[in-house]
Amino acid sequence: MKTTLEILDALFRKAKSKAAERGQTLKDLVTDALRDKLAADASRKPPGEPEWMQGFGKLRRLRKETARIQTRIDETFEVMEPEDRG
Protein backbone atom coordinates (compact mmCIF):
# COMPACT_ATOMS: atom_id res chain seq x y z
CA MET A 1 0.00 0.00 0.00
CA LYS A 2 1.25 3.46 -0.77
CA THR A 3 0.73 6.40 1.54
CA THR A 4 2.07 9.89 2.13
CA LEU A 5 3.58 10.90 5.46
CA GLU A 6 4.80 14.24 6.71
CA ILE A 7 8.10 13.77 8.54
CA LEU A 8 10.22 16.51 10.06
CA ASP A 9 13.24 17.27 7.87
CA ALA A 10 15.77 16.40 10.58
CA LEU A 11 14.05 13.08 11.33
CA PHE A 12 13.85 12.26 7.64
CA ARG A 13 17.59 12.89 7.20
CA LYS A 14 18.41 10.70 10.23
CA ALA A 15 16.17 7.91 8.97
CA LYS A 16 17.58 8.11 5.45
CA SER A 17 21.12 8.04 6.86
CA LYS A 18 20.38 5.09 9.16
CA ALA A 19 18.82 3.15 6.27
CA ALA A 20 21.93 3.77 4.17
CA GLU A 21 24.21 2.62 7.02
CA ARG A 22 22.23 -0.62 7.22
CA GLY A 23 22.08 -1.10 3.48
CA GLN A 24 18.30 -0.78 3.52
CA THR A 25 15.84 1.34 1.67
CA LEU A 26 13.98 4.00 3.63
CA LYS A 27 10.80 2.00 2.98
CA ASP A 28 12.31 -1.09 4.66
CA LEU A 29 13.61 0.93 7.62
CA VAL A 30 10.21 2.55 8.22
CA THR A 31 8.41 -0.78 7.82
CA ASP A 32 10.74 -2.46 10.34
CA ALA A 33 10.42 0.45 12.77
CA LEU A 34 6.61 0.39 12.61
CA ARG A 35 6.53 -3.39 13.02
CA ASP A 36 8.85 -3.21 16.06
CA LYS A 37 6.87 -0.38 17.65
CA LEU A 38 3.53 -2.11 17.17
CA ALA A 39 4.88 -5.42 18.52
CA ALA A 40 6.33 -3.69 21.59
CA ASP A 41 3.06 -1.87 22.27
CA ALA A 42 1.04 -5.08 21.85
CA SER A 43 3.22 -7.05 24.26
CA ARG A 44 3.25 -4.29 26.86
CA LYS A 45 -0.46 -4.05 27.62
CA PRO A 46 -3.60 -6.02 26.88
CA PRO A 47 -5.98 -4.35 24.42
CA GLY A 48 -8.28 -1.85 26.06
CA GLU A 49 -6.35 -1.73 29.33
CA PRO A 50 -4.80 1.65 30.23
CA GLU A 51 -1.03 1.61 30.69
CA TRP A 52 -1.26 2.68 34.35
CA MET A 53 -3.12 -0.56 35.15
CA GLN A 54 -0.25 -2.85 34.13
CA GLY A 55 0.96 -3.33 37.68
CA PHE A 56 -2.47 -3.21 39.30
CA GLY A 57 -3.07 -6.23 41.51
CA LYS A 58 0.50 -7.53 41.29
CA LEU A 59 0.97 -7.26 45.08
CA ARG A 60 -2.25 -9.07 45.93
CA ARG A 61 -0.20 -11.88 47.52
CA LEU A 62 0.95 -9.40 50.18
CA ARG A 63 -2.57 -8.45 51.27
CA LYS A 64 -2.47 -10.52 54.50
CA GLU A 65 0.98 -9.23 55.43
CA THR A 66 -0.11 -5.64 54.80
CA ALA A 67 -3.16 -6.16 57.05
CA ARG A 68 -0.95 -7.65 59.78
CA ILE A 69 1.43 -4.70 59.66
CA GLN A 70 -1.45 -2.20 59.69
CA THR A 71 -2.92 -3.94 62.77
CA ARG A 72 0.42 -3.59 64.59
CA ILE A 73 0.60 0.09 63.66
CA ASP A 74 -2.95 0.67 64.88
CA GLU A 75 -2.24 -1.13 68.16
CA THR A 76 0.90 0.91 68.72
CA PHE A 77 -0.82 4.22 68.12
CA GLU A 78 -3.77 3.31 70.36
CA VAL A 79 -1.44 3.35 73.37
CA MET A 80 -1.19 6.86 74.77
CA GLU A 81 2.00 7.93 76.44
CA PRO A 82 1.59 9.47 79.95
CA GLU A 83 2.84 12.86 78.72
CA ASP A 84 0.20 12.83 75.96
CA ARG A 85 -2.65 12.34 78.45
CA GLY A 86 -4.06 15.61 79.45
C-alpha positions in Angstrom: 0.0 0.0 0.0 1.3 3.5 -0.8 0.7 6.4 1.5 2.1 9.9 2.1 3.6 10.9 5.5 4.8 14.2 6.7 8.1 13.8 8.5 10.2 16.5 10.1 13.2 17.3 7.9 15.8 16.4 10.6 14.0 13.1 11.3 13.8 12.3 7.6 17.6 12.9 7.2 18.4 10.7 10.2 16.2 7.9 9.0 17.6 8.1 5.4 21.1 8.0 6.9 20.4 5.1 9.2 18.8 3.2 6.3 21.9 3.8 4.2 24.2 2.6 7.0 22.2 -0.6 7.2 22.1 -1.1 3.5 18.3 -0.8 3.5 15.8 1.3 1.7 14.0 4.0 3.6 10.8 2.0 3.0 12.3 -1.1 4.7 13.6 0.9 7.6 10.2 2.6 8.2 8.4 -0.8 7.8 10.7 -2.5 10.3 10.4 0.5 12.8 6.6 0.4 12.6 6.5 -3.4 13.0 8.8 -3.2 16.1 6.9 -0.4 17.6 3.5 -2.1 17.2 4.9 -5.4 18.5 6.3 -3.7 21.6 3.1 -1.9 22.3 1.0 -5.1 21.9 3.2 -7.1 24.3 3.3 -4.3 26.9 -0.5 -4.1 27.6 -3.6 -6.0 26.9 -6.0 -4.4 24.4 -8.3 -1.9 26.1 -6.3 -1.7 29.3 -4.8 1.7 30.2 -1.0 1.6 30.7 -1.3 2.7 34.3 -3.1 -0.6 35.1 -0.2 -2.8 34.1 1.0 -3.3 37.7 -2.5 -3.2 39.3 -3.1 -6.2 41.5 0.5 -7.5 41.3 1.0 -7.3 45.1 -2.2 -9.1 45.9 -0.2 -11.9 47.5 0.9 -9.4 50.2 -2.6 -8.4 51.3 -2.5 -10.5 54.5 1.0 -9.2 55.4 -0.1 -5.6 54.8 -3.2 -6.2 57.0 -0.9 -7.6 59.8 1.4 -4.7 59.7 -1.5 -2.2 59.7 -2.9 -3.9 62.8 0.4 -3.6 64.6 0.6 0.1 63.7 -3.0 0.7 64.9 -2.2 -1.1 68.2 0.9 0.9 68.7 -0.8 4.2 68.1 -3.8 3.3 70.4 -1.4 3.3 73.4 -1.2 6.9 74.8 2.0 7.9 76.4 1.6 9.5 79.9 2.8 12.9 78.7 0.2 12.8 76.0 -2.7 12.3 78.4 -4.1 15.6 79.5 
